[in-house]
Amino acid sequence: MKVTLITHTPQPEKVVAAAAKLCYSDQVDIETLMQSLDDEDAVSAFVHKLMTMHHESPLEHVSFTFGIEGVSRSFLAQITRHRVASFSVRSQRYCSEDAPAFITPKPIDRDSAQKDEFANAMQAAWMSYNQLVEMGAAKEDARAVLPNACETRMLVTMNARELLHFFSLRCCTRAQLEIRTVANEMLKVCREVAPTIFEHAGAACDQLGYCPEGNMSCGRKMTLEEVLKLAKANESVDNGTADFSLHVATSAWLIPPEKCAKTATKPSKETPCQWTRHLRPDGR
Ligand SMILES: Cc1cc2nc3c(=O)[nH]c(=O)nc-3n(C[C@H](O)[C@H](O)[C@H](O)COP(=O)(O)OP(=O)(O)OC[C@H]3O[C@@H](n4cnc5c(N)ncnc54)[C@H](O)[C@@H]3O)c2cc1C
């Protein structure tokens, strides 16, 4: 698997800041507005504020184009469910599939018996494919016997708002390993290019501070239901003064810790959500 950032909107955070500021700047032409955004620290602080406020539409002005190679068509089926994105995918009509090229899922690859069974199935599929082509079938028809494991490559373009959404779903442990690995790679490079935009990006629980998956939760973070239940049961803990919603939000760094001064256990950068962590019954 290989994930490459092919290109992105130049100065993405400046563009996002410009888009947001333009909405509120009376009597300022766009050239002057752009010139007023030369201070990188000020831009970063402003974008941080936008992210905190969930003012997300300016993020749509910046996009990132990735090359993704060495992935399966199962992955293709999953990533193309994200409709606010553009895709160009290696064609099975115009490109030859005569040599077996497939992705073995990591868990199967680690078990030698499963790996052998998998390889046998791949051999059989490709034998049928080649046989059908030899018998005169068109490639676009013969490909119907090829498996989901068939290797593919693609270019994918998403804007930053969609990327945040994509990461929230696909960096989650519920997402399959292949797409999760790709999503984490994409996130890593996005963070290098636009650190403020992607500072809190990741699985939904990392963005929200709690897990929205209900009883499908992996347990890494408490579900909202668990959080509220504990809050109710432990009203007297923490001097009873903790502002619960602030604690939850702070654990995802949506609200700067200094704004949480009224909470009894003031969150710090190292321990962003002390109160909920203290209360977690299994000590996680
Ligand atoms: C763990 C996991 C398991 C899944 N299992 C299944 C499954 O079993 N079966 C299955 O079919 N899919 C499954 N999916 C795919 C899932 O249902 C979504 O299709 C996919 O994640 C894309 O999400 P999205 O629609 O939010 O995102 P995008 O298509 O990227 O859209 C982004 C956002 O834009 C808005 N939007 C986009 N299009 C519309 C529209 N037409 N109308 C209104 N609002 C719109 C929505 O707010 C949406 O969240 C699974 C996904 C995950 C992460």
The ligand as an ORCA input file, in Angstrom:
! r2SCAN-3c Opt
* xyz 0 1
  C     -17.610      1.054      9.949
  C     -18.461      1.269      8.744
  C     -19.337      0.292      8.338
  C     -20.157      0.506      7.221
  N     -21.015     -0.492      6.843
  C     -21.843     -0.297      5.791
  C     -22.786     -1.280      5.379
  O     -22.892     -2.344      5.988
  N     -23.571     -1.042      4.303
  C     -23.499      0.154      3.616
  O     -24.256      0.336      2.652
  N     -22.611      1.093      3.963
  C     -21.781      0.908      5.027
  N     -20.893      1.875      5.368
  C     -20.790      3.075      4.538
  C     -21.579      4.246      5.139
  O     -22.942      3.926      5.259
  C     -21.427      5.513      4.305
  O     -21.980      5.294      3.026
  C     -19.993      5.933      4.132
  O     -19.293      5.855      5.333
  C     -19.945      7.371      3.613
  O     -20.351      8.219      4.650
  P     -21.185      9.534      4.431
  O     -22.401      9.251      3.632
  O     -21.399     10.173      5.775
  O     -20.105     10.419      3.721
  P     -20.048     11.290      2.347
  O     -20.708     10.582      1.240
  O     -18.622     11.543      2.261
  O     -20.887     12.541      2.691
  C     -20.432     13.492      3.647
  C     -21.632     14.107      4.294
  O     -22.329     14.893      3.322
  C     -23.738     14.788      3.552
  N     -24.356     14.167      2.385
  C     -23.724     13.574      1.336
  N     -24.625     13.169      0.426
  C     -25.845     13.486      0.915
  C     -27.162     13.289      0.439
  N     -27.449     12.687     -0.697
  N     -28.177     13.756      1.202
  C     -27.936     14.361      2.371
  N     -26.716     14.571      2.900
  C     -25.674     14.137      2.164
  C     -23.917     13.919      4.796
  O     -23.976     14.767      5.923
  C     -22.653     13.107      4.841
  O     -22.309     12.652      6.137
  C     -20.076      1.699      6.487
  C     -19.186      2.698      6.908
  C     -18.382      2.502      8.025
  C     -17.425      3.602      8.440
*
